[in-house]
Amino acid sequence: MLWTASQVCRRFSTSSHYYQNKLKLAIIGQSLFGQEVYTNLRKHGHKVVGVFTVPDKDGKADPLAVAAEKDGTPVFKFPRWRVKGKPIPDVVEAYKAVGAELNVMPFCSQFIPMNIIDLPKHGSIIYHPSILPLHRGASAINWTLIHGDKKAGFTVFWADDGLDTGPILLQRECAVEPNDTVDTLYNRFLFPEGIKAMINLAQSAKAIHDWIRGHDKVPGAWIAINGQPVTLYGSSLFGGSAPAGQPLEIEGASQPGLVTKNGLILYGNDGKALLVKNLQFEDGKMIPASKYFSSGESSSVELTDDEKKMAEEIRNIWKGILSNVQAIEDTTDFFKSGAASMDVVRLVEEVKQKCPSVQLQSEDVYMATTFQDFIQMFVRKLRGEDQEEELVIDYVKVNNMTVKMPYQCFINGKFEDAENGKTYETINPTDGKVSDVDACIQYTQRDLRRLADLMEEHQEELATIESIDSGAVYTLALKTHVGMSIQTFRYFAGWCDKIQGKTIPINQARPNRNLTFTKKEPLGVCAIIIPWNYPLMMLAWKSAACLAAGNTLVLKPAQVTPLTALKFAELTVKAGIPKGVINILPGSGGMVGQRLSDHPHIRKLGFTGSTPIGKQIMKSCALSNLKKVSLELGGKSPLIIFSDCDIDKAVRMGMSSVYFNKGENCIAAGRLFVEESIHDEFISRVVEEIKKMKIGDPLDRSTDHGPQNHKAHLDKLLEYCSTGMKEGATLVYGGRQVGRPGYFMEPTVFTDVEDHMFIAKEESFGPVMVVSKFKDGDVDGVLQRANDTEYGLASGVFTRDINKAMYVSERLEAGTVFINTYNKTDVASPFGGFKQSGFGKDLGEDALLEYLKTKAVTVEY
């Protein structure tokens, strides 16, 4: 643990021989943080003469109290220290009786009287989640972000009558990253400081396993081995007899662990076991748990001339990612040089592109964090690690890897030709060439987690298919298209056994003794029609909720992007989903989509696509059998950028709001309103950044901007830009097709866009930034212009003024409002639009309601 209160005490106690290891401490606080501080203070020789914490809650003691009571330390559980601002005499006397020389106050949520704070010989020390004195109070870390600070931090200080206004003892700071939230700051910086992730080994094996997997990968859960913290990753419950292994003493464990060829076996206090795959040490180095006793024994391999050349190519890749580092030395550490998780994806993919025969994984980077270790690991893989190749159905060679792509309809658990034997071609938008890829009964609820695991196992294959089918940049496809799809299935897997009704009191309950309750029931057969911009992710957003609610599913992917849906169907078989639960029907919207809308046995239809088609579907569903319908339709999302924003972030996120996924993004900012005083600077910086973007093959890991999905869409975008110029808007940049094979469109910027213009009102669904000025300070005026649209899917605002941000967010007429960020969707947050952007929600608990019906039952007894 780094710079917690225990370390402060250690630092304080060594300031003179008299105090060293002789402090009598009172701990006033609570939580796992308090428990961790207490344990470390005792370990460093200090005597804890009393612990003052909160009363038991629901019969359960606070973790700090549990640890202290176990050691026989006096524990006091006062509900309060003051009444009407005055100290409670009995509480004060109880505190005085312990004879503390210093108060340590970790996570102290109570109001402590000043005569308690000042009473010990050395006063009181406390911690704060900010860089004092910049922000104070319980929401200090929130204000760090709200004010757009570049630095966040952690402060240990002497408490005074203001609690957090006393002299600062120690501070530590970290950089605030562009997309940080309160959670990410806690997880990346404050959480790992010591604390909340330490594992209590005095519990059952399952509880230990749950704690580890609940912190994997961030922030990590740790134990102490030989006095050093070691973080554990990759936990699974272990059954059967233990294999041969070497015992390992672990502090606080009921019995020694066992290092085996499969990993580290840990035992709970119930005698049952769990298996841990990977260990990470304080310096950030990760190793397989099976190598604990031999991790430092491997000798370096001597590189051949060809391997040395490859090493230099990899050094250039590191340099491209770690642009802030002057030179990549053998000792350069990837993460200590500022790399983040997205950089890991990029490193793995760029190296694999240079050497496709080496099957590199993200975890390999964590296990070899310095350049020298990375090269050693790479060469060992290059020389001898085999990758098992699985033959499933049919395959083509793409991106230097074997990609298996089913091509038939998936009906009742089988891949079958269409009834009329008809097939159609799918086009690769990178080069315009034809690719070599030419009913529902009853649902038995299955564990969707297995399906998510299989998707993760095949994530590279899915990302490659997604990239060649939709034109998505591979790294984005891997991180977002596929990554969020996996997260979605895992999220809704957790809802399967939590769908329930309510008990309702009714007026007639007396004297007749009635009971009324509701039940949530599946709808039955549901149809889903998804678009071509996020083929797999749109499938996941809708089908995961549908299946979790207990329905069966018929899904029609977009005609131009069916391949990941068919690969997904293959994985459902491996996952054990019963036949007939999931059915995939590729084809045209006019034929397959219309049939689903009209079908009398389908009870729900979920659609994502254009507003005109949504209206047609809604009409067909009403005329057929009055199906339940949810529609996520077109958008013209406004993004308002005020002059008091963080301009660096506004430029970066403003570009992302338009050019993310080549602009083929339903919530893309269709129109940017930029305050007059920063307008010219904003445009200048956007154009400067566009010129740095690499346009090219989406399978190239360094590409920033790939091709549009299909030719008809590219032609529509070119016509859109032509219309904008004819109406008098200023084309600042782009507006043309890139001069190379394929459907590539230049990132485009229009300014001087007036409210009446076509491009001000209509969605481009491409990489076209449409910018309008508004007068300085005209908040209500720009709001009126932003809301002057028939669409209401998403919106955004950039300002450092939180009051202005909240005022604007309350008045923007859209289903999602982003403040000082954009495109930040999450599987737990409901997503859907207002007005002609549709109705109904994807994601979050709200999505389940789209696939359930409520039955009321009244019983007289």
N, C-alpha and C positions, 0 to 999 in steps of 0.2 A: 504494500500500500504506500502511496506517495503523499507526503505532506498532509496527513490527517492530524487530529489533535494529539494522538499518541506520539507522533514524531516531533511535534512542537514541544511536548513535555520532555521528550528525550533530549532535544536541543537545549531546552531551558535548564534541565537538570545537570547537564554537563558544563554549564557556565561557571560553576564553582564546585570544589571538592565537597563542600558542606552539603549541597543539595543532591549530589549524584546518588540516584537510586534510593533516596530517602524521603521523597515527597509523599505526604498523606493526602490522598485525593478524594474528593466527592464528585461522582458522576451525576449530572442532572440532565436527563434527556430520554430518548426512547429509540425504537426501531432497530433494524439490523445494523444501521450505521452506529448507533450507540453501543450495541453489542460488540461490534468489531473494535471500536475504540477501547472499550473496557478490556477486552481480551488482550489487546496489544499493550496497553498500559501495564497490566499485570506481568506480561511476558518480559517487559523491560525493567522490572524490578521495583516499580512503584506500588505502594500499598493503597488499595482502594478501601477507604474506611466507611463508605456508605454510598448506596445507589438510590437516587430519587427519580422515580419514573411515574408513568401514568397508571391508573387502576386497571385491573383486568377487564377485558372487553368480551362479553358473551362467554365468560368463564375461562378465557384464554389470556395468559399473562403475556406482556410485551416481551419481545426477544431479549432485551437488555435485562429485564427482571429474571427471565429463565436462566440466563448465563450466570448472573450474580447469585441467585439462590442455590444453584448447583454447586458453587464454590463456597457457600456458607457466608458470603458477604452480606452485611445488613442491607435490607431492601425496604424502602419506604414508598408507598403508592398513594400519594396525595392527589385528590381530584383538583385541588387548587391551593395556591399559596397566599392568596389575598382575598378579602371580602370588602367590597366597596372601597377598593384602593388601599386598604390597610392590611399589613401582614397578619396572618392568623397566629396567635401566640403559641399554641401547641405545636404547630408546624415548625415555627422558628426554633423553639426549644429542642425539638427532635433533631433538627439539623445541627444546632450548636453542639449537641451531645457527641457527635461523631468526631469532632476535633479536626476538621479538614484544614490543610494548609493552602490548597488551591482547588478551585472549582473548574471542572472541565464540562462544557455544555454542548454535547453533540446532538443535533436535531432536537433542540429544546423548544417545544411548542407552547409552553406555559409562560405566564407572566410572573417572573421571579422578582421579589422585592429587592430594592437596592441594598438593604442591610444584610441580605443573604449574599448578594454579589460581591459586596465590599468586605464582608466579615473575614474571610481567610487571609492569612498573612500575605499571600501572593495574589490575592484577588481572583478573577475568573477569566478564563479564555473561552472563546466561542468561534464558530466558523460561519462563513457566509458564501453563497453561490454567486459571487460577482467580484469584480475588481473594485474594492472599496477605495475611495469614497464615491465612486462614480454613480452607482445605483444602490439603493437601500430598500429594506423591507422584504416581505415574503415573496413578492413578484419581481425581485431584482433581475433574475435571469431572463424573465419575459421582456423587461425594459431594455436589456442588452440588445435583443433582436428588434424590438419595436423602434428603437432609436437608430438602428442600422450601424451599431458599433462594429469596429473591425476586430476588437479583442473581447473575449470573455475571460472569466477567471474564477479563482477560488481564494478566499482570504481567511487567515486565522488572526484574531485580534483580541486585545484586552477588552472585556465588556465594561461598559460604564452606564451612566444613567439613561443613555439612549440605546443601550445594548449594542448597537452596531455603529457607534460613533467614537469608540475608544481607539487608542493607538494600535496601529497595525503591527503584528509580530512577523508574519510570513505571508507571502503571496505567490501564486503561480498563475500564469495566463496561457491562453491558447487562442489561435486565430479563429475568427468566425467565418465559416465557409459560406459561399453564396446561397446555398439552399438549406442552411442549418435551420432546425426548429428547436424548441425547448427540449424535446425528446432526444434529438441527435446530439445536442450539447451534453446532456446528462449521460447519454450512452457512450459518447466518444471521449469525454473529458472528465466530468464529475463522477459518473458511475464507476469507471475503473479505478477511482482514487483509493479504493479501499473497500470495500464496503458491501454494497447491497448484494453482490453476487457471490459472497463467500458461502460455501456449502456446509450446512450442518450435517455431519456424518452420523449423528446419533438419532437416526430415523430409518424407516424402512428403505429397502433397495428401490422400490418404485418411487418413493418420495424424492430420493436422491436423483434418480433418473429424470423425473419430471422437472426438478430444479435445473439440471444441466441442460436438458433440451429446451427449457423455457428461456435460457440465456444464450443459446447457440444460434447464430454466430456472434451476435452482439448483445451484451457486453462481455459475455463469457462468465462461467462460474468456476471458482478456484478453490483449491485445497492447499494445505501446507505439507511439503515433503522436505525433510532436512532443514526446516526453518525457512524455506523459500516458497513463495506462492507459485503454484503451477495451475494454469487454466486448462479445463477439460472440454473437449469437443467430440461429438459423435458418440452419444450414449445410446445403448440399447439394453433391454432387459436380457439377462443371461439365464438359461435353464440347463439342467443336467449337471453332470459331474465336471469339476474344473479340470482343464488339461494341465499338462506339465508346465511349470513356470518357476520364476524366481520371486521369492517373497519381497515385498516392499513395505517398510514401515510408513504409515501415514498418520499424521497427528489428528487425534479425535476420532479415528475409526475404531469400530468394535473389534476388528481383527486386521492383520496385515493384508494389503492388496497382493495381487499376483500378476507379474509381468509375463504374459504368454505370447506365443507367436501371433495370436489374433488381436492382442491389445492388453490393456490393463483391466483386470477384474477387481471390482470393489464390492465390499459386503456391507449390507445394511444391518441394523441392530435386530432385524428379524431373521438373520441367517441367509437371506436370499441375496442374489448377486446381480450386478450389471457390468456391462463391458464398455470401456471407453477406448475410442480409436486413436485420438490424437491429443498431444500435450503441447502447451505453449508456455515458455518461460518468460521471466521478467524482461529480458532483452528483446522480446518479440519473436524469438526463434521457435518454430513449431516442428515437432518430430512425431513420427508414428509412436504410439504408446508402447508398441512391441519392441522399440529400439531404445528404451529408456536406459538400460545398462550398457548399451553398445553404441550410443549415438556419437560419441567422440572418438571412436576407434577407427573409423573408415579412413583409409589413406587416399590422398589425392591421386587422380588418374592423370597420366601424361597425355596431353592432347597431340593428335597428329596434325600435320600441316593443314589438311582440309578442315579439321575440327577447329583449328585456330582461326581460319578464315570465317567459319560460321560464327565463332565467338565474337569476332569483330562486327559482324552483321547484327548480332544480337545486342552488342554494346550500342550500336547506332539506334536500335529500337528503344533501348532504355533512355538514350539521350533525347529521342523524340518525345518520349512521355515525360521525363523529368527535365523539362526545358529550363527549370530554375537552377539546375546543378551545372557548374562550370565544366566539369569533366567526370566521366563515369570511371571511378577507380575500382579495383578489385574489392575494396572494403565498402563501397557505396551501398547503403541500405535502402531498399526500394521504398519502404514505408516511412522511415525516418526522413527521407528526402521529400515527403509530402504526397506520395501516391495514395489514392483512395480505391474503393471497390471497383469503380468503373475502369480505372487504370489497370486493374488486374485482368479484367476481361480483355482489354485492348492488348496488353502484353501477351497473354496466352494466345490470342487469335493471330497477332502479327508473327509471333514465333512459329506457330503451326503453319502459317502460310509460307514461311521461308523453308520449313522442313516438315512437310505433311506426314512423314512417317512417324514422327514423334507425337504420341497422344498425350499432350500436356493438359493438366487440369488446374483450376484456380487454386486448389489446395497446395499444389506443388510450389506456387509462388510464396505462400505463407510458410512453407517448410524450407525454403531456400531464399532468405530475404536479402542477402548480400549478393552482389554481382558474381563474385567468385564462387559462392555456393550454388548459385543458380546455374552457372555454366557447368559445374561438376555434375549437378543433377541432370541437366540437359544431355550431357555427353553419355552418362550412364544409360539414360533412356534410349538415346540414339544407337547405342551399341547392342542393346539386348532385350529391351522390354517388349514383349509381344502383346498385341491387342487382339482380342478375340473378335472375329467377324461373324455376325449372325445373319443367316439367310432366312428371310421371312416370306416375302411374296414376289415382288419384282423390284428391280433396281436399275438406276442409271448412275454413271460416274459424273459427279459434279463437285467442283471446288476441291479437287484432289482428295475426295473422300467418297466412300460408297454411301449413297443416299437411297433408301428404300422407299418408293412411293407407290402405294396402291392407286389404281385408276378407275375402279368400277364403283357402282352404287353399293352402299353398305346397308343391307336390309335383313332384319331378323338374325343378326350375328354372322352374316356371310357377305363376301364381296361377290356381287352378281352383275352381269350385263343388264343394261336397261331393257325394259320389256320389248321395245321395238329394235333392240340391238344397236341403237344409234349412239355414236360417240362424237365428241368435238375436240378441237385442239386447244391447248393452253399455250399462251405466248409468253416468252421470257422478255420483259420490258427492257432488259439491259441491251439486247442486240436485235430485238424484233423477230427472232427466229422461233420456229415451232419447236417445243420441247418434245422429247421422246416419251411422252405420256399420253398416250392417246386419252304383315306389316305389323305395326306396333300393337302388342297385346297387353301386357301387364308388367308392372315394375316391382321387383323385389329390391328393397333398399340395400345397397352395398356400401362398403367403405370407400369413399372417394379419395381417401388418402393414398391408397394403392395406385390409383390412376395418376395422382399428382406425382408420386414417386417415379412412375414409369415415364411420365413426361419429362421429369428432371433428368432421368437416365438417358433419354433420347433428345435432350435439349439442343445439342449441336446439329443433329439431323433435322429437327423441326425448324431451327433457325435458318438453316441452309435452304430448306424447301420454301420457307416463308420469303426468303430473300429473292430466290429465283422466280417465285410466283407473283410476288407483289411489288418487287423492286425496293423493299426496305433495306436500308444499310444493315449489314450483317450484325454488327455490334449492337445496334438498336434492337434488331429482331431478337437477339439473344437475351438482352437485358430487359426489354419491355414487352415486345410481342409475346415471347415465350415465357419470360420470367414472371410477368404479372398473371399470365394464364395459370401457371403453377400455383402462385399465391392464391388465386381465386378459388381453385378447387380445394386447396387446403382450408381456406377460410370457411367455405360452405360445408365442408365435411364436418366441421365443428357444430353446425346448426342441426344436423340430421336428427339428433335425439333431444332437441330443445324446443321443438315446435309444440305449442300448447295453447289451450283456450283459457277462459276465465270463469269464475263463479260470480253470478250477478244477483243481487237482492232485487226482488220485484215487488210491486205494490200489493199484489194478491198473496204475498207470502203468509199473511196472518188473516184470519185464523185457520186458513186451509193448509198450512204447512207445505209450501211449495219450494222446490229447489230448481233454479235455472242455471245452466252452465253452457258454455260454447265449446265447440271442437273445431280445430283447423284441419281440413281434409284436402288431399290432392285433387286437382281438377280432372286428371285423367290423361288423355293424349294431348300433348302440346306441340305446336309447330313454331319453329324459329327460323327467321330469314335474316341473314347477316350480310354486311357489305364487304367490299374488297380492300378497304384501306388497312384494317387490322384483322385479317382473316381468322387467326387462331384466338386472339384476345377477345374479339366479339363473340366467338363461339363459347369461350369460357365464361364471360360475363353473364350470358343468358342461360346456358345449359347447366352450369353448376348450381344455380339457384333452383332451376326447374327440377333437377334430379334430387337435390337435397330435400325438396318439398314432397318427394315421393311420386312424381309423374313419370310418364314415358315421353319420349322425345323423337320428333322428326325434324331434322335440320337441313335447310337448303343453304349451302354456301353460295357466294357470288359466282356467277358463271365463269368469270375470268380468274378466280383464285380458289379452286376447290381442293388443292393438294394437301394442305395441312389438316383440313377437316377429315380427309380420307386416312391420313396417317394417324390422326387422333382415333379414328374408328378402329384401326388395327390395335392400338394400345388398349382400348376398352376391352377387347377380347382377352388380352394378356392380364388385364386387371381383374378379370372374372365377372364383369358386368353381365347379367343374364341376357340371353338372346332376346331381341325385340325391344329392349329398353331404349337403346340408342340406334337411330337409323339416319343415314346420311344420303341425301338425294341431290347430287349435282344436276345442274340444268339451267335453263333460262327462267327468268322471272315470269315472263309471259305465260309459260307453260306450267312449270312446277310450282312457282309462287302463287299463281292464280288458283291452281288446283287445291293447294293447302288452305287458301282463304275460303274456298267454296265448300270444302269437305265437311259433311255433316257429323262426322265422328270426332273431329278435332274441337276441343273445348277452349283452347287459348292460342293466340298467335302473338308472338313477340317479334317486332320488326325494327331494324335500324337501317335507315336509308334516307332518300329524299322526301321532302314534304309532299309533292304531287303523288308519288307512289304510295306514301302513307295514307293519304286521303282515299285513294282507290281501294287499298287493302281494308281500311275501316268500313267502307261502304259494302264491300263483298262479305266481310265477316258479319255485318248486321243483317244482310239479306239472306245469308245461308242459314245459320242457326244461332245468331246473336252471340257469337264468340266473345269471350273476354279478350281485350286487345291492349297491348302496351306499345307505344311508338316513340322511338328516339330519332328525330328527324333533322332537318337542316338547321343551320345556324348562321348568324352574322355577329359573332361575339365581339362586343366593344372592349377595348383596353384603354383606360384613361391614365395618362402619365403626367403627374403634376411636377412643377419645377422644383419642389422641395424633396424630390425622391433621391435615392441613391442612384446616380446616373449610370455608374458602372453596371449595377445590377439591372437597371431598367433597360439598358441596351442589350445586355446578354439575354435576359428573360423575354424582352420584347421580340428579339429575333427568334428565340425558341418558340414563342407563342404563334409565330407565323410559319417558320421553316421546319419545325419538328416533323419528322416523318414526311419530308418533302411537301409539307403543307396539306397533305391528305389526312386531315385530322378534324374530326367533327367539332371540336371545341377550339379550333384555331382562331386566333384573334382576327376577325374579318375586317376590322377597322380600328386603327389606333388614333386616339385623340391626344395630341401632345401640346402641352401649354406653350404659349408663344415664345416666352423668354428662353426656353431650352430647345425649341424645335430644330433650329439649324444645326446645333451641336449634336443633337440626337441623330439626325439624318446623316450627318457627316461621319459619325462613328459607326453607324450601322453599315454604311457603304464600305468603310475601311475594313470592317470585320467580314463582310461578304466576300471581298477580294481574297481573303485568306482561306475561304472554304474550298475544299477539294471535291470537285464534281467527278464522279466516275463509277466504276464497277462497284456495286454494293457489296460484293464478296471480298473486295479489298479492304482489309481491316482499318486502313487509314482514311477511307472515304468518309466525307461528311454529308454528301448530298447525292442520292441515287436518282434513278429514272422515275418518271411518272408511271402510273400503273399500266396504262394501255394507250394506244394511239388516239382513240376517240377523245379521251380525256385531255391529252396533250393539245390536240387541235382546239378543244373548247377553251383551254387556258390561253392559247395564242389569240383566239378571237376575243376573249375577255380583255386582254391587254390592248388589243387594237381598238376596242370600243372605248376604253378609258382614255386613250390618246385623242380619239375623235371628239370626245366630250370636253376636252380641254384640261384634263389632269396632266401633271408634269411627270413624265417617265424619267426618274433619276438614274435608275440602273436596271439592266436586264430586259425582260419583255420578249426575249427571243428563245428559239430552240438552240441548244448547244450543238455546235458543228461536229458531231460525231455520230456513229450509228446508235440507234436506240432512241428512247422517248425522254430525252433529258431536257429539262426546262431551266433556264437561268433563274436563280433567285432574283426577284423583281421588287422594286420600290417605286411607288407612286406617291407624289405629294400634291398639294393644292387641290385636294379632292373636296368638291362641294357636295352638300347633303342630297341634292336632287340627282346626282349622277348614278348611272347604272352600277358602277363598281363600288359606290357608297352603300348601295342597297342589297346587292346580290352577292351571294357566296361564291368565291372562286374555287375553293377546295384544292388549292395549289399554293406554290411558294410565291404568293403575291402580297406584299405589304402595302396596305392602303392607309395613308396617313393624312389626317386633317388637323389643322391648328385650332386652338381655342384661346380666347383672351385670358390673360393672367387674372387669376382670382375668380373667374366665372364658373363656380362650382355647379350652381343650379342650371346654368345654361348648357354646360357640357353634358350634364345628366339628362337633360331633356333630349339632346341630340343622340346620346347613346341609347336611350330607350325608344327612339323613333324608328322602330323596326318591328316587323311581325314575328321576329324570332326571339327566343329567350333561352338559349341552351347554356351558355357560359358568359363570363365577363371578368374583368380584372381592373385593379387600381394600384398605382404605385405612388406612395407618399410616405414621408417620415412622420406625418401628423396623424396619430392614431385616431383622434376625434374625427378628422376629415375622412379617414379611411372607413370608419364605422358608419359615418353619415352616408357616404357614397354607397357602401355595401348594402345598407338598408333600403336604398332607393333604386338600385339597379334591378331591373326586371329580368332575372335569369335564374335558372335552377342551381347554378354554381357561381360563386364569386371568389376569385383569387385575390388576395391582398399581398403585395410585394412578392409574388411568385406567380407561376403559371404552369399549366399542365400537370399539377400535382394531385392526381387522382389516387385513391387508395381503396383496397378491396372492402374495407369496413365502412366507407363513406358513400351514402346514396348518390346516384348520378342520374340526372334526367332533366328535361327542359320544361319551360313555360310556353304559352302561346302556341305559335305554329311550329315550334321545335318539339311538340309532342307532349305526351303524358305517360306516367308510370316511371318506375325507377329500376335501374340496374345497380348491383352491388349493395352491400350492407344488408341489415335486417329487412329494410323496406323492400328489397328485391324478392324476398320470400313471399311477401303478401301478394305479389303479382301472379304467383303460381299456386295459391291456396284459396279455398272457399271456406266461409264460416257457417257452421251449423249451430243453431240454438236448440237446446233440449230443456224442456220443463217437466219436472216430475212432481206429482202430488203424493205425499206419504203420510 
